[in-house]
Amino acid sequence: MKTITVIGGGFSGLTLARALLKEGAKVVLIEKENRCGGLIRTRRLASGLAESAASSISRTARVDRLLEELRLPALVPDKASNRKLFYVGRPRRWPLGVFETLHVVWKYVAGKVKRRLPPLPGESVSAWGGRCLTKPATEKLLAAGLQGIYAGDIDHMSASLVLGPMFRRDRGRYLGLVGLQGGMGVLIEALKKDILARGGEIRESVEISGDNLPTPCALAVPAPEAARLLRAQAPALAERISRIRYAPLVAANLFFEEDNGQRAFGCLVPRGQGLRTLGVLFHRCIFPTQDRLSCERWILGGATDPAAADLSAEGLRELIRTERRRILGLDDQPVESEIAVWKQGLPHYDLTLEKILEDLPEPEGIWLHGNWLGGIGLSRILERSESLAKKIVRESA
Ligand SMILES: Cc1cc2nc3c(=O)[nH]c(=O)nc-3n(C[C@H](O)[C@H](O)[C@H](O)COP(=O)(O)OP(=O)(O)OC[C@H]3O[C@@H](n4cnc5c(N)ncnc54)[C@H](O)[C@@H]3O)c2cc1C
C-alpha cells in the first residue's frame, strides 16, 4: 500500500492519521504551522489553563476507548455542572414560562405521535422550530442551545445537519462530557506521540500548495483551504467547497480571584436580550481541579454578530465587563485573561453547506475530512476519522 499523506494536523488530521496507522497504513502527516492542534491550543497561565477552542468532549464509547488507549485519565465534570442557565432578564434554570412550556410540550408530543419531528431537506432550524416547537421555545431554548455549539444563525442553519443526527437510530448514547487534567493540549500531544510510536511521520512547518498535492492524500483542513488546494486538480469541486461560509468566534478566558458563586455549567444568552454574549462557561464549577483561580470562558461572535471578532482585546474586555455586570451582577476585574479571536472560527452549518454536502464527489486518491463534513464537536470528528480511515484503506488497496 502507498503512503497516505494527511494534510492538516488539527484534531481531524491527527485522529485520522492515528486511525489509518491502526488500519495498517503508512502515514505522513503534514502541518503548515510549527505546532499541531489547529484551533485547539492550551496555554498554561499562572491562574490556570486558557483554552482557545474545545475545552471538553462529548463522551461516547469511542471517546472513552481513545482516552484509555492513550492512557489519559478522563476528568469527569462536577455534578453541580449538570445545571444549565439561560439569561432571560436574569439567569434562570428554564427560559420559558408555564404556559409556554405546556404549549411546547403539547406541540412536540403531537409532532412525535404524528412522526413529524425528523427535519425535512432544505428546512432551516427556525422553520423546524416553527413546525415542531413554538416561537418562544425556538428562540429561547433551541437557538440558545445551538449557538453554544455551532455559533450559527437559526434562520439559515440546516435542521438536517444539526438536528438530523438526534433522530438517527444508530446515534451513539450520550454519556455526558469529559475533560482532561492539563487541558486539551495534553490530548494533542498524546495523539502526536501515539502516531510516532505507531511508525507514522509528522512534519510540522511544511506547507503544501495545490500544485504539489501528493496523492494518495486526505485533506484535513478548513473548507477554504481545501478549496485552494483542490483548485488545480478538481476546479469544479474547489468552486463548490469555496462557497462554504465560516463564522468568526471569540473565546475569552478570564480568571478571577473571587469565585463567582455560580453552581452551574454556564449560562446561555438567547438573542433578543440586548446582549452580545453567546454564552459563558463556569469552569470552576465544571472542572474544579483544573485551574488555580476561578475561570470563566466567554464566547462571543458567531454568525449573528461577526463584528465582535473585529473588536480589540481592550474592547472585548470592556464589553465582557459590561455584560458580566448585567448577567452575573459582578464587577470585579479579572486577574489574568487570554482571548482567542478566530476570524474564520467555525463552518456555518447552514442550508448552503447542506446542499454542498449532498453527494460531495472526491477525486481519485483524495479524501476530505474536517469539522465542516458532518460534525463540529470532537466526538463526531473522531467517529468520522475512524470510518474514513477504513474507507481510505479499502479504496487505496
Ligand atoms: C471557541 C471554540 C470552542 C469550541 N469548543 C468545543 C468544545 O468544547 N467541544 C468540542 O468538541 N468542540 C469544540 N469546538 C470545536 C472543535 O475545537 C473544532 O471543531 C476542531 O478542533 C476542529 O479541528 P479540525 O482539525 O477539523 O480543524 P483545525 O483545528 O482548523 O485544523 C486544521 C489544521 O490544518 C492546518 N492546515 C491548514 N492548511 C494547511 C496546509 N495547506 N498544509 C498543511 N496544514 C494546513 C492548520 O494549520 C490546522 O492545524 C470549539 C471550537 C471553537 C472555535
The ligand as an ORCA input file, in Angstrom:
! r2SCAN-3c Opt
* xyz 0 1
  C     -14.169     28.762     20.554
  C     -14.407     27.321     20.227
  C     -14.868     26.463     21.224
  C     -15.067     25.106     20.941
  N     -15.473     24.277     21.952
  C     -15.609     22.942     21.711
  C     -15.894     22.042     22.774
  O     -15.993     22.437     23.926
  N     -16.010     20.716     22.478
  C     -15.860     20.228     21.198
  O     -15.981     19.013     20.985
  N     -15.540     21.065     20.170
  C     -15.412     22.387     20.398
  N     -15.047     23.236     19.376
  C     -14.852     22.690     18.018
  C     -13.511     21.980     17.814
  O     -12.497     22.578     18.591
  C     -13.124     22.045     16.328
  O     -14.218     21.642     15.516
  C     -11.930     21.142     15.991
  O     -10.856     21.414     16.849
  C     -11.545     21.358     14.533
  O     -10.480     20.512     14.197
  P     -10.019     20.354     12.678
  O      -8.819     19.507     12.671
  O     -11.179     19.920     11.841
  O      -9.688     21.827     12.162
  P      -8.498     22.810     12.611
  O      -8.350     22.782     14.064
  O      -8.795     24.115     11.945
  O      -7.176     22.165     11.985
  C      -6.793     22.311     10.646
  C      -5.269     22.215     10.574
  O      -4.851     22.226      9.207
  C      -3.670     23.015      9.108
  N      -3.529     23.464      7.699
  C      -4.301     24.360      7.038
  N      -3.842     24.494      5.760
  C      -2.784     23.667      5.617
  C      -1.887     23.353      4.539
  N      -2.001     23.929      3.319
  N      -0.889     22.454      4.740
  C      -0.749     21.852      5.950
  N      -1.567     22.121      7.022
  C      -2.577     23.002      6.855
  C      -3.940     24.149     10.088
  O      -2.746     24.826     10.435
  C      -4.572     23.382     11.254
  O      -3.595     22.889     12.146
  C     -14.822     24.591     19.627
  C     -14.344     25.472     18.633
  C     -14.136     26.810     18.928
  C     -13.585     27.717     17.845
*
